[in-house]
Amino acid sequence: MTNRNKKLILSIDDDAATRKYFKTILEENNYKVIEAANARAGIEVVEKENPDLILLDLRMPGMGGLEALKHFTENYPDTPVIVASATDSIDDVVESLRIGAWDFVLKPMHSYNILLHQTQKVLERATLRRQNAEYQDLLLDAVNKLKKELESGKNIQMKLLPEPRIQFGEYRFESLVLPSLYLSGDFVDYFKLDNNSSVFYVADISGHGVSSALVTVFLKSFMNNAKEEFNQKRNKKILEPARLLKNLNSELLKEDFGKFSTLFYGVIDHEKNILTYCNAGHYPSPVISSNGKPKTLESADIPVGISSDASYKAKKLNLSKKINLTFFSDGILDILPQDKLDEKIKFLKGLCGPNKSDLDYFISSLKENASGLPDDITFLAIERD
């Protein structure tokens, strides 16, 4: 071992014979040793040399070892200190350990192996402690970078969402997405397609976090492409829920995300006031309240992204003059206080009844208590009044 790589040990002791004994033993075992004859001199040496280990005698004239130890633990907490004390001063040893000494040796020393063993053990512990601190710093730095990236991802994903409240002709759309993590596997969108129709969908991607959020980006892109094809009069599948979902199912399987999605997709004909929709596994079932009488739309096909053999069947619903269509993603079921699933569904159905203030209050409470959610929660309400 070269001098450059040798651990530097400072021996602070007013007894020259003891310092010589320590120096001889340690240097014969590939340590580099420097000396100080008293505590104040030792403090000066530490400031200049920054040793890897301090051997500190507790009984010295002038500044005592305990006072010096306090200085070292307060100002150099990562520098290990082994205190040396006479066998009749065990109380000082106990006090030194309380103050912050890493270990101790007793004088007179009957075997130099004791000193070597304690020195090696303490230096290894100091190395591990330093490495742990470095790893913690690296980990904290990585976590902070990840948080920034996730926050950026969250901002991007939020920009993909529609305006939380918007009016298309006689129909009002209101939505809320509350991620359980930075990024959400839930997604909602609605837009005016032309003067005669508007489109909306509610999606819940399997899983959580980044991988699920990526599928929501894919979903938004797929819908944008379908809208562009319609605008360019190349394809009208966006008006045909069953056809669109079949195409989406194929594209998801082709991309091999390892994810599937429940999806409710609907097209509103503004002239005829007819909703044409497909429910690809969306749960809980949406609630439609017509003239104050709520009921659920129970039928559902297989989620998209599971099977290449999946088929979808569109249904039609006449929309009365006063109507409310309400959607929740299944994350809502995790936070409701009711014990049984049918009780939770009944509660949600009751919220969508004639007293709209109940639903408004519930949504407001969701926003205020959105931290630490066990699952993503999405809400969508469509009203005609």
C-alpha positions as CSV (number, residue, x, y, z in Angstrom):
1,M,0.0,0.0,0.0
2,T,1.4,3.4,-1.0
3,N,1.6,6.3,1.4
4,R,-1.0,8.1,-0.7
5,N,-3.5,5.4,0.0
6,K,-2.7,4.8,3.7
7,K,-5.3,5.9,6.2
8,L,-4.2,8.9,8.3
9,I,-4.5,8.5,12.0
10,L,-4.0,11.2,14.6
11,S,-2.8,10.1,18.0
12,I,-3.5,12.7,20.7
13,D,-1.9,11.8,24.1
14,D,0.2,13.7,26.6
15,D,2.3,10.5,27.2
16,A,5.1,10.3,24.6
17,A,5.6,6.6,25.3
18,T,2.0,5.8,24.5
19,R,2.1,7.8,21.3
20,K,5.2,6.0,20.3
21,Y,3.6,2.6,21.0
22,F,0.5,3.4,19.0
23,K,2.6,4.9,16.1
24,T,4.8,1.8,16.0
25,I,1.9,-0.7,15.9
26,L,-0.1,1.2,13.4
27,E,2.7,2.1,11.0
28,E,3.8,-1.5,10.9
29,N,0.3,-2.3,9.7
30,N,0.2,0.2,6.8
31,Y,-1.3,3.2,8.6
32,K,0.2,6.6,8.6
33,V,0.3,8.2,12.0
34,I,0.7,11.8,13.1
35,E,0.9,13.0,16.7
36,A,-0.2,15.7,19.1
37,A,0.9,16.1,22.7
38,N,-2.3,17.8,24.0
39,A,-5.9,18.4,23.0
40,R,-5.5,22.0,21.7
41,A,-2.6,20.9,19.5
42,G,-4.7,18.0,18.3
43,I,-7.5,20.3,17.3
44,E,-5.1,22.4,15.2
45,V,-3.8,19.2,13.5
46,V,-7.3,18.1,12.7
47,E,-8.0,21.5,11.1
48,K,-4.9,21.2,8.9
49,E,-4.6,17.5,8.1
50,N,-8.2,16.1,8.2
51,P,-7.3,12.7,9.5
52,D,-9.3,9.5,8.8
53,L,-9.3,8.6,12.5
54,I,-8.5,10.2,15.9
55,L,-7.1,8.3,18.9
56,L,-7.9,10.5,21.8
57,D,-6.6,10.1,25.4
58,L,-9.3,11.2,27.9
59,R,-7.0,12.2,30.8
60,M,-4.7,15.1,29.8
61,P,-3.6,18.3,31.5
62,G,-5.2,21.5,30.2
63,M,-8.1,20.8,27.9
64,G,-9.4,17.3,28.8
65,G,-10.2,14.6,26.3
66,L,-14.0,14.9,26.9
67,E,-13.9,18.6,26.0
68,A,-11.9,17.9,22.9
69,L,-14.3,15.0,22.0
70,K,-17.2,17.4,22.2
71,H,-15.4,19.7,19.8
72,F,-14.7,16.9,17.3
73,T,-18.2,15.5,17.3
74,E,-19.8,19.0,16.8
75,N,-17.4,20.1,14.1
76,Y,-16.2,16.9,12.5
77,P,-19.1,14.5,13.0
78,D,-17.9,12.2,10.2
79,T,-14.4,11.8,11.6
80,P,-14.4,8.7,13.9
81,V,-12.8,9.0,17.4
82,I,-11.6,6.1,19.5
83,V,-11.0,7.2,23.1
84,A,-8.2,5.7,25.2
85,S,-8.7,5.6,29.0
86,A,-7.1,4.0,32.0
87,T,-9.0,1.0,33.4
88,D,-9.9,2.9,36.5
89,S,-11.8,5.6,34.5
90,I,-14.6,3.5,33.0
91,D,-17.1,6.3,33.9
92,D,-15.2,8.6,31.5
93,V,-15.5,5.9,28.8
94,V,-19.3,5.7,29.2
95,E,-19.6,9.5,29.1
96,S,-17.4,9.7,25.9
97,L,-19.7,7.1,24.2
98,R,-22.7,9.3,25.1
99,I,-21.0,12.4,23.7
100,G,-20.2,10.6,20.4
101,A,-17.0,8.5,20.6
102,W,-17.1,5.6,18.1
103,D,-15.3,3.1,20.3
104,F,-12.8,2.9,23.1
105,V,-9.6,1.1,24.2
106,L,-8.3,0.6,27.7
107,K,-4.8,1.3,29.0
108,P,-2.6,-0.4,29.7
109,M,-3.1,-2.4,26.6
110,H,-2.2,-6.1,27.0
111,S,-2.3,-6.9,23.3
112,Y,-1.7,-4.6,20.3
113,N,-4.2,-6.7,18.4
114,I,-7.0,-5.0,20.4
115,L,-5.9,-1.6,19.0
116,L,-5.6,-3.0,15.4
117,H,-9.0,-4.6,15.6
118,Q,-10.7,-1.5,17.0
119,T,-9.0,0.7,14.4
120,Q,-9.9,-1.5,11.5
121,K,-13.5,-1.9,12.7
122,V,-14.1,1.8,13.2
123,L,-12.5,2.8,9.8
124,E,-14.7,0.2,8.0
125,R,-17.7,1.6,9.8
126,A,-16.7,5.2,8.8
127,T,-16.3,4.1,5.1
128,L,-19.7,2.5,5.1
129,R,-21.2,5.5,6.7
130,R,-19.6,7.8,4.1
131,Q,-20.7,5.5,1.2
132,N,-24.2,5.4,2.6
133,A,-24.3,9.2,2.8
134,E,-23.0,9.4,-0.8
135,Y,-25.6,6.9,-1.9
136,Q,-28.3,8.8,-0.1
137,D,-27.2,12.0,-1.9
138,L,-27.2,10.2,-5.3
139,L,-30.6,8.7,-4.5
140,L,-32.1,12.0,-3.4
141,D,-30.7,13.7,-6.5
142,A,-32.2,10.9,-8.7
143,V,-35.6,11.2,-6.8
144,N,-35.6,15.0,-7.3
145,K,-34.9,14.7,-11.0
146,L,-37.6,12.0,-11.3
147,K,-40.0,14.3,-9.5
148,K,-39.2,17.1,-11.9
149,E,-39.7,14.8,-14.9
150,L,-43.0,13.5,-13.5
151,E,-44.2,17.0,-12.8
152,S,-43.3,18.0,-16.4
153,G,-45.1,14.8,-17.5
154,K,-48.1,15.7,-15.4
155,N,-48.3,19.2,-16.9
156,I,-48.1,17.8,-20.4
157,Q,-50.9,15.3,-19.6
158,M,-53.1,17.9,-18.1
159,K,-52.7,20.0,-21.2
160,L,-54.1,17.0,-23.2
161,L,-57.4,17.2,-21.2
162,P,-60.3,19.4,-22.4
163,E,-61.5,22.5,-20.6
164,P,-63.1,21.4,-17.3
165,R,-66.3,23.1,-18.3
166,I,-67.6,23.8,-21.8
167,Q,-70.9,24.2,-23.7
168,F,-71.7,22.7,-27.0
169,G,-75.1,24.0,-28.1
170,E,-77.6,22.8,-25.6
171,Y,-75.2,20.4,-23.9
172,R,-72.8,21.3,-21.0
173,F,-69.8,19.2,-20.3
174,E,-68.0,19.2,-17.0
175,S,-65.0,17.0,-16.0
176,L,-62.4,16.3,-13.3
177,V,-59.4,14.0,-13.3
178,L,-57.6,13.3,-10.0
179,P,-54.4,11.2,-10.4
180,S,-53.4,8.9,-7.5
181,L,-49.8,9.5,-8.6
182,Y,-48.1,12.3,-10.6
183,L,-49.5,10.8,-13.8
184,S,-52.9,9.4,-14.4
185,G,-54.1,6.2,-16.1
186,D,-57.6,7.8,-16.4
187,F,-58.5,10.1,-19.3
188,V,-61.5,12.0,-20.5
189,D,-62.1,14.1,-23.6
190,Y,-65.0,15.8,-25.4
191,F,-65.1,18.0,-28.4
192,K,-67.5,19.5,-31.0
193,L,-67.1,17.5,-34.2
194,D,-69.2,19.7,-36.5
195,N,-72.4,21.7,-36.2
196,N,-74.5,18.6,-35.8
197,S,-72.5,16.4,-33.4
198,S,-70.1,16.2,-30.5
199,V,-68.0,13.3,-29.2
200,F,-66.9,12.3,-25.7
201,Y,-65.2,9.4,-24.1
202,V,-64.0,8.3,-20.6
203,A,-61.1,5.8,-20.4
204,D,-59.5,4.0,-17.5
205,I,-56.1,2.4,-18.4
206,S,-55.1,-0.7,-16.4
207,G,-52.4,-0.1,-13.8
208,H,-51.0,3.3,-12.6
209,G,-48.2,5.7,-13.2
210,V,-46.0,6.4,-16.2
211,S,-46.8,3.3,-18.3
212,S,-50.5,3.8,-18.0
213,A,-50.2,7.5,-18.7
214,L,-48.3,6.7,-22.0
215,V,-51.4,4.9,-23.2
216,T,-53.5,7.9,-22.5
217,V,-51.2,9.9,-24.8
218,F,-51.6,7.2,-27.5
219,L,-55.4,7.3,-27.0
220,K,-55.5,11.1,-27.5
221,S,-53.4,10.8,-30.6
222,F,-55.6,8.0,-32.0
223,M,-58.7,10.2,-31.5
224,N,-57.1,13.2,-33.0
225,N,-56.2,11.2,-36.1
226,A,-59.8,10.0,-36.3
227,K,-61.0,13.6,-36.1
228,E,-58.6,14.7,-38.7
229,E,-59.7,11.9,-41.1
230,F,-63.3,13.1,-40.6
231,N,-62.4,16.7,-41.2
232,Q,-60.7,15.8,-44.4
233,K,-63.8,13.7,-45.4
234,R,-61.6,10.6,-45.6
235,N,-63.3,8.5,-42.9
236,K,-66.4,8.7,-40.7
237,K,-65.5,6.1,-38.2
238,I,-65.4,8.7,-35.4
239,L,-69.2,8.9,-35.7
240,E,-69.5,5.1,-35.5
241,P,-68.7,4.0,-31.9
242,A,-68.6,0.2,-32.6
243,R,-66.3,0.6,-35.6
244,L,-64.0,3.1,-33.9
245,L,-63.6,0.8,-30.8
246,K,-62.8,-2.2,-33.0
247,N,-60.1,-0.2,-34.7
248,L,-58.8,1.1,-31.4
249,N,-58.7,-2.4,-30.0
250,S,-56.5,-3.6,-33.0
251,E,-54.2,-0.6,-32.7
252,L,-53.6,-1.1,-28.9
253,L,-52.8,-4.8,-29.5
254,K,-50.5,-3.9,-32.3
255,E,-48.6,-1.4,-30.1
256,D,-48.1,-4.2,-27.4
257,F,-48.3,-1.8,-24.5
258,G,-49.2,-4.6,-22.2
259,K,-52.2,-2.5,-21.1
260,F,-55.9,-2.6,-21.7
261,S,-58.5,0.1,-21.2
262,T,-62.1,0.3,-20.3
263,L,-63.8,2.9,-22.4
264,F,-67.2,4.6,-22.8
265,Y,-67.4,6.3,-26.2
266,G,-70.4,8.4,-27.2
267,V,-71.5,10.5,-30.1
268,I,-74.3,13.1,-29.6
269,D,-76.5,14.1,-32.5
270,H,-77.5,17.6,-31.7
271,E,-80.2,17.8,-34.3
272,K,-82.0,14.6,-33.3
273,N,-80.8,14.6,-29.7
274,I,-79.7,11.0,-29.9
275,L,-76.7,9.5,-28.1
276,T,-75.0,6.6,-29.9
277,Y,-72.5,4.8,-27.7
278,C,-70.4,1.8,-26.9
279,N,-69.4,0.8,-23.4
280,A,-66.2,-1.2,-23.5
281,G,-66.1,-2.4,-19.9
282,H,-66.5,1.0,-18.2
283,Y,-67.4,0.5,-14.6
284,P,-69.3,1.7,-12.6
285,S,-72.0,2.0,-15.1
286,P,-72.9,5.6,-16.0
287,V,-76.0,7.1,-14.5
288,I,-78.5,8.9,-16.7
289,S,-81.1,11.1,-15.0
290,S,-84.0,12.1,-17.2
291,N,-86.5,14.5,-15.7
292,G,-85.1,13.7,-12.2
293,K,-85.3,9.9,-12.5
294,P,-81.8,8.3,-12.4
295,K,-81.1,4.9,-13.9
296,T,-77.9,3.1,-15.0
297,L,-76.7,2.2,-18.5
298,E,-75.8,-1.4,-17.6
299,S,-74.7,-3.0,-20.9
300,A,-70.9,-3.3,-21.5
301,D,-68.6,-5.0,-24.0
302,I,-65.0,-6.2,-23.5
303,P,-62.3,-3.6,-22.7
304,V,-60.1,-2.6,-25.6
305,G,-56.6,-4.0,-25.8
306,I,-57.4,-7.5,-24.5
307,S,-58.5,-9.7,-27.4
308,S,-58.2,-9.5,-31.1
309,D,-61.6,-11.2,-31.3
310,A,-63.4,-8.5,-29.4
311,S,-66.5,-7.1,-31.0
312,Y,-68.5,-4.0,-30.1
313,K,-72.2,-3.2,-30.5
314,A,-73.5,0.4,-30.6
315,K,-76.6,1.4,-28.8
316,K,-78.8,4.5,-29.1
317,L,-80.5,6.6,-26.5
318,N,-83.0,9.4,-27.0
319,L,-82.0,12.4,-24.9
320,S,-84.9,14.3,-23.3
321,K,-85.0,18.1,-22.9
322,K,-83.8,17.8,-19.3
323,I,-81.1,15.2,-18.9
324,N,-77.9,14.5,-17.0
325,L,-75.4,11.8,-17.8
326,T,-72.8,11.1,-15.1
327,F,-69.6,9.0,-15.2
328,F,-67.1,8.0,-12.5
329,S,-64.1,5.8,-13.0
330,D,-63.8,2.8,-10.7
331,G,-61.3,4.6,-8.5
332,I,-64.3,6.3,-6.8
333,L,-65.3,3.0,-5.3
334,D,-62.1,2.8,-3.2
335,I,-62.9,6.0,-1.3
336,L,-66.6,5.6,-0.6
337,P,-67.4,4.7,3.0
338,Q,-70.0,2.0,2.3
339,D,-69.0,-1.6,3.0
340,K,-70.7,-3.3,0.1
341,L,-70.4,-2.7,-3.6
342,D,-74.1,-2.5,-4.2
343,E,-74.3,0.1,-1.5
344,K,-71.6,2.2,-3.2
345,I,-73.4,2.0,-6.5
346,K,-76.7,3.0,-4.9
347,F,-75.0,6.0,-3.3
348,L,-73.5,7.2,-6.6
349,K,-76.9,6.7,-8.3
350,G,-78.5,8.8,-5.6
351,L,-76.0,11.6,-6.2
352,C,-77.2,11.8,-9.8
353,G,-80.8,12.4,-8.8
354,P,-82.9,15.6,-9.0
355,N,-80.9,17.4,-6.3
356,K,-77.9,18.5,-8.3
357,S,-76.4,20.3,-5.3
358,D,-75.6,16.9,-3.7
359,L,-73.4,16.0,-6.7
360,D,-71.8,19.5,-6.8
361,Y,-70.9,19.2,-3.1
362,F,-69.5,15.7,-3.5
363,I,-67.3,16.8,-6.4
364,S,-66.1,19.8,-4.4
365,S,-65.1,17.5,-1.6
366,L,-63.2,15.3,-4.0
367,K,-61.1,18.2,-5.1
368,E,-60.4,19.3,-1.5
369,N,-59.3,15.8,-0.4
370,A,-57.4,14.7,-3.6
371,S,-54.1,13.8,-2.0
372,G,-53.1,10.2,-1.3
373,L,-55.8,8.6,-3.4
374,P,-55.5,4.8,-3.8
375,D,-56.5,5.0,-7.4
376,D,-57.1,7.6,-10.2
377,I,-60.6,9.1,-10.2
378,T,-62.3,10.6,-13.2
379,F,-65.7,12.4,-13.2
380,L,-67.6,13.5,-16.3
381,A,-71.1,15.1,-16.4
382,I,-73.1,15.9,-19.5
383,E,-76.2,18.0,-19.1
384,R,-79.0,19.2,-21.3
385,D,-81.3,21.7,-19.7
